[in-house]
């Protein structure tokens, strides 16, 4: 049998504390076998809180990424923000994916991060640029091969990484380079929570 906690008891000072939680109707219950303490994946929790974001750059089939050219995304986060970020990249031909830390960039086109909870007004504490001029690559953190096949009959390749936790006040450069010999559709998508 679940025990409901009356609201007045929340203001009572007590020597002993029992774990309780509020359900979706804001009714407070003691955690126990009849009402086990609810748990939720942190990624879903951040999404519900409005703290999950995404951005990306796409080179479509109508505007493919030329051979030996790159999609670059530079991103940095505010002081105290250590985002848990995942990377995905795709190219319709062979390509290489790279991540650099401590990059120096200028120019480019500002990208606004999308809040993945469309009911939330929270904005990301990030600043991102697509295809900036890269003065210094920085320290290589990751490199991955996208096997997509050669030439006009390429089948496409994809990369994805497990989550990384990035440093605040540090510029990161995410790069996808087409090495196929032919122009192909390509993209980089970044997803994170703060």
Secondary structure by P-SEA (a helix, b strand, c coil): cbbbbccccccccccbbbbbbbcccccccccccccccccccaaaaaaaacccccccccccccccccccccbbbbbbbccccccbbbbbbbbcccccccccccccccccbbbbbbcccccccccccbbbbccccccccccccbbbbbbccccccccbbbbbbcbbbbbccbbbbbbbbbcccbbbbcbbbbbbcc
